[in-house]
Amino acid sequence: MRVSVIIPALNEADSIGFTVGEMPWSLINECIVVDNGSTDATAAIARAAGARVVTAARGYGSACMAGVAAAQPTSDVLVFMDGDGADVTAHMPELLGPIERGEKDLVLGTRLGTYQREPGSMLFSQVFAAWFVGALLRLRFPHGFRYTDMSAFRAVRRTSLDALDMQERTYGWNLEMQIRAIVTGLRIAEVPVHYRCRYGGVSKVSGDVRASLKAASRIVQVLLRVSAQGRRPRPSQTTTSR
């Protein structure tokens, strides 16, 4: 199984070297850092650490799409994660295992599981948002997968991702993927992962009140728009097992 890791990065010079340096190179075939319009040395540091660097227009979803387009054509699985050093790459085998065994198509790391999060790594608003969105999705798709988180750390079978016809160019990308995965009947799982405080720099989503409100607004828009487009899946189309 060939694996490409995709890391969208905007002004992550303080943390991208650490993030790329932690890659489990024995498990993956390449690490792609997508420079999303950085004005600092993110690209140069990522390249020096061993990543292949590509550029993309501003927007988290735009960066993810650029990373998918740049991935080696032979890659079977795409792993997405943030460039701030908060995701723990030691959990990558847990994300890849169910896909490699042919059991799942999409595996997400949940920061709200059995592992203890590092104090201060998630704001209360982030925890509440994960719970609230999960509750809304359960109401909209009562027979669909019961998500607990919207973590960026996830692995997806490449052919499955292609079938989702992703459109979102902003921070709503992760949620769009989760909704479309239910609608198209992907086999979904969550695995608990540890989560740390960011290694350096400032969050673009929760770094200040303005950024948090902007991200929350976009997530709500995506939730309403994409879930309204979906058809109700049959119980046999998805799995709620973890």
N, C-alpha and C positions, 0 to 999 in steps of 0.2 A: 504494500500500500504506500503510495507516494503522497506526501503531505506538504502543503505550502502554508506558511504562517503569514498573515496579513495584519499589519499594524498601522492604522491611520495615526498621523502625528502632526500636531500644530504647535509649534514653539515648545517642543519637549527636549530642548538641549540639555537640561539638567538631569533628565531621567532616561533618555532613549539609549544611551550607551549601556547603562545597567540592564535595561530590559532586553536588548539584543544579546548582551553578554550572557544572560541566563538561559538562552535557548538550549533545549535538549537536542543538540545537533545529531545525535545518533537516531532520533526518532523522525526527524523532518528532513526534507530535501532542499528547502530554501526558506529564507525569511525575507519578506518584502516590507519595507517601510515606505508608506505613502506620505510624502511631504505635502501637507494640505495648505500650502501658502505660508510657511514659516518665515519669519523675519530674523531668526537666530541661526545657530549652527546645527540645527537638528539633522539636516541631510548629511552634512559632512561627518558628524559624529556617528550616525547610524551606519554609514558606509565604512568607516574605519573599524567599527565593531563587528563587521561581517555581513551586514544586511545588503540586499539589493534595493536601491532607492529609485522610486518613480515619483512623479509629481501629479497633482490633481487640482482641479478647481476647488475653491472653498466649499465646505460642506462635508460633514462626517459621512453621509451616505455616498457622496461623490467620491470620496477617498476609498471607501470600501469597494465601490464598483471598479475604480481604477486598479485596485489591487487584484480583483478577480480577473480583470482583463489581462493583467501583466503576469499572472501565475503561469507556471509551466503547463503546456497543454496536456501533459501526461499526469498531472496531479489528480489524485482520486478524491482527496479530502482537503478542505480549506478550513484553517483555524483562524479565528479573529480574536484579537485582544487589544487592549489599550497600551499606549506607549509610556505610561506614567510610572510603571514599576509596581503597581498595586496588585496586578494579577500574578499568581504564583505558578510559574511554568512547570513546576514539579507535578502539578495535577494533570498535565497534558495526557499521560497514559490513560487516566480515567475517562477523559473526553473521547479519546480515540478508540478505546477498547470496544465499546458497543457497536461502533461503525465497522471496525475491522472484522468483528465476528458476524457481521451481517444482521445484527439485531435492530439497529436504529439508523435513522437518516440524519437526525439533528440531535446533538447532545449539548446542553447548556450547563455552565457552571453556576450554581446558586450560592450566593454569599450569605444566604439566610438559612443555611442548613445546620448540620451538626458541628461544623468547625467554628471556632471562636474567631470573630473578626477582630483585627487589631483595633484598640480603642481609638476613636476619631477617624477611622477609615471611611465610614459612611455617616452622613447626616441623618437626623431623624426624618427629614423630608424625603430622603431617598428611600429609606425603609418603608415609609408610609406609601410612597408612590408605587413601589413594587407590589405591596399588598393591595392597594386600591385598583391598580390596573388588572392584577390577577383576578380580583373579585368581579370587575366589569366583564372580563373575558369569559368567566364562568357563567355569567348571566346570559351573555350573547351566544356562547357555544357550550351549552350544558353538557354535551357529550364529548367535548374536546379535552385536550390536555390541560391539566391544572397547574399553570405556571406559578412559581413563587418569586421570580426575580426577572430583571431585564439586563442582567450582566452582559458586558461586551464579550466576555471570554466564552467562546463556543466553537464547536466543530460541526461541519456540515458536509455531507456527501456532495461532491461537485454537481453531479447530475441532478440531485434534488434541488440544489440552489438554483440551477438553471431553470427548473420547472416552476419556480416561484414567481418569475417575471418581476423582480424587484424594481421599484420606481423611486423610492424616497431618497432625496439627496441630503437630508439633514440628520439631526440626532434621532429622528424617528425611525431610522433604518432598522435598528434592532427589534423594535416593536413590530414593524411591518413584517419582518421575517417571521416572528413568532405567530402573528395572526395568519399569514398566508400558509404557514406550515400546518396549522390546524385545518384550514379550508381545503388544502390540497391532499390532506390525509397522510402527511409524513409520519413516520414512526419517531416519536419524540421521547427524550428522557432528560432529566436534570440530575446532576451529580453535585454533592456538596464540595465546595472549595474554600480554602482559606483566602482571606483578603487583607491586604496591608494598606497602610497609609501610603500615599503617592511618594515616590522616591525624591522628587523635587518638582519645582515649578508650581503653577496654579491651574486648578481645574477650569476647563472651559464651560462646564455644566453647572458645577456647584461652588465655583470659586467666589461668587458674590451673589447678592440678591437678584440683580438684573439678569445674570446668566442663568440662574436657577429658574426664574419666571419665564424666560424665553424658551428654555428647554422644556419646561412643563407645558407651556402653551403648544409647542410643536407636537409633543407626545400625545396630548389630548386630541389635537386635530387629526393626527395619524390614526389614533384609536377609533375615532368616529368615522373617518373616511374609509379606511381599509375594512373595518369590520362590517360596515354597511354594504360593501361590495361582495362580501363572502356569502356563500351558500352554507346552509346548516349541514355539517358533516354527519354521516351515519356513525353509530357507535363503533362499528367495525373498522372505520377509517383511521382512527387514532388510538393511542394507548395512554392510559394514565398511570402505568406502572413506572417505578423509578428504580 
